[in-house]
Amino acid sequence: MDIEIKKVLAKHEIEKSKKALEQALNIFQGNDSDLQLVVNRLYYAKFYVVNGLFITKDFMTSKHSSARAIFIAEFVKKGLIDDDSGRFYSNMYNRRQEGDYTDIKKYQNVDIKNFKFTPTQFKREDVEEWIEKTKHFIEKIEQLIYKFLEQ
């Protein structure tokens, strides 16, 4: 892929990442914040910036599980990204899965007589920490994107 096209596409993914983070912050600061939705937007903020990183190395995937595997194998294991960032990305992948899908899976084969719906809950203090870590994650990956695009 042409370097100028990579620059445009990577910048677009960075902008999407920052917009998802802004959405997460707006929801979190709202009176009736939906923490599941905040976690979803935090994950997507990371997913988009990681996609921007992939563009710099001609990696393409639309599957979240593949993105996680590529990120770990090509960037964390090779020492381009620190282990903590790799673990955090994986952790947020799992939290997003939990928030988006666990309720459906959990109640799929439940006897209606014993049914009591309890949605997945996240702790506000955990989500607040994840917001700060996501900000740093995005900054770190954005710097790496620009470094790779200048080579």
C-alpha positions in Angstrom: 0.0 0.0 0.0 1.2 3.5 -0.9 2.7 5.4 2.1 0.4 8.4 1.5 -2.7 6.2 1.6 -1.4 4.6 4.8 -1.0 8.0 6.3 -4.6 9.0 5.5 -6.1 5.6 6.6 -4.0 5.5 9.9 -5.0 9.1 10.7 -8.7 8.2 10.1 -8.4 5.3 12.6 -6.7 7.5 15.1 -9.6 10.0 14.8 -12.1 7.2 15.2 -10.3 6.1 18.3 -10.3 9.6 19.9 -14.0 10.0 19.0 -14.8 6.6 20.7 -12.8 7.7 23.8 -14.7 11.1 23.8 -18.0 9.2 23.6 -16.9 7.0 26.6 -16.1 10.1 28.6 -19.4 11.8 27.8 -21.3 8.7 28.8 -19.3 8.2 32.0 -19.8 11.8 33.1 -23.5 11.7 32.5 -26.0 11.5 35.3 -27.2 8.0 34.4 -24.0 6.6 33.0 -24.3 3.2 31.4 -21.0 1.5 32.3 -21.4 -1.3 29.9 -21.6 1.2 27.1 -18.6 3.1 28.4 -16.6 -0.2 28.4 -17.8 -0.9 24.8 -16.6 2.6 23.7 -13.3 2.2 25.5 -12.6 -1.1 23.8 -13.5 0.4 20.4 -11.2 3.3 21.1 -8.3 0.8 21.5 -9.5 -1.4 18.5 -9.5 1.6 16.1 -6.0 2.8 17.1 -4.7 -0.7 16.9 -6.2 -0.9 13.4 -4.3 2.3 12.6 -1.1 0.5 13.8 -1.9 -2.4 11.6 -2.2 -0.2 8.5 1.5 0.9 9.0 2.5 -2.8 8.6 0.0 -3.8 6.0 -2.0 -6.0 8.4 -5.7 -6.1 7.8 -8.5 -7.7 9.7 -12.1 -6.9 10.7 -12.3 -9.7 13.3 -11.7 -8.7 16.8 -10.2 -12.0 17.9 -7.8 -11.8 14.9 -6.9 -8.2 15.8 -6.0 -9.2 19.3 -3.9 -12.1 18.1 -2.0 -10.0 15.6 -1.5 -7.2 18.1 0.0 -9.6 20.6 2.1 -11.6 18.1 3.4 -8.8 15.9 3.8 -6.0 18.4 3.9 -7.2 22.0 5.8 -10.4 21.5 8.3 -8.6 19.3 8.9 -5.9 21.9 7.4 -3.0 20.0 4.6 -2.6 22.6 5.1 -3.3 26.3 3.5 -6.4 28.0 1.2 -4.3 30.2 -0.4 -2.7 27.1 -0.9 -6.1 25.6 -2.5 -7.4 28.7 -4.7 -4.3 28.9 -5.9 -4.7 25.3 -6.7 -8.3 26.0 -8.4 -7.5 29.2 -10.6 -4.8 27.6 -11.4 -7.2 24.7 -12.7 -9.7 27.4 -14.6 -6.9 29.3 -16.3 -5.8 26.1 -17.2 -9.4 25.3 -18.6 -9.8 28.8 -20.6 -6.6 28.6 -21.9 -7.1 25.1 -22.6 -10.8 25.1 -22.5 -12.5 28.5 -26.2 -11.7 29.3 -27.3 -13.5 26.2 -25.1 -16.5 26.8 -25.8 -16.7 30.5 -29.6 -16.9 30.1 -29.7 -18.9 26.9 -30.8 -22.2 28.5 -32.4 -21.0 31.8 -35.7 -22.4 33.0 -38.2 -19.6 32.9 -39.6 -20.6 36.3 -36.2 -19.8 37.9 -35.4 -16.8 35.7 -34.1 -13.7 37.3 -32.3 -11.3 35.1 -29.2 -9.6 36.5 -27.2 -7.8 33.8 -23.4 -7.7 33.7 -22.2 -5.0 36.1 -19.0 -3.1 36.1 -17.6 -1.1 39.0 -17.4 2.6 38.5 -13.9 2.8 40.0 -12.7 0.1 37.6 -14.2 1.9 34.6 -12.6 5.2 35.7 -9.2 3.5 35.9 -9.8 1.9 32.4 -10.5 5.4 31.0 -7.2 6.7 32.2 -5.3 3.6 30.9 -7.1 3.9 27.6 -5.9 7.5 27.2 -2.3 6.4 27.7 -2.8 3.4 25.4 -4.0 5.6 22.6 -1.2 8.1 23.0 1.4 5.3 23.0 0.0 3.6 19.9 -0.5 6.9 18.1 3.2 7.8 18.7 4.2 4.4 17.3 2.0 4.8 14.3 3.7 8.1 13.4 7.1 6.6 14.0 6.4 3.7 11.6 4.9 6.1 9.0 8.1 8.2 9.0 10.4 5.2 8.4 
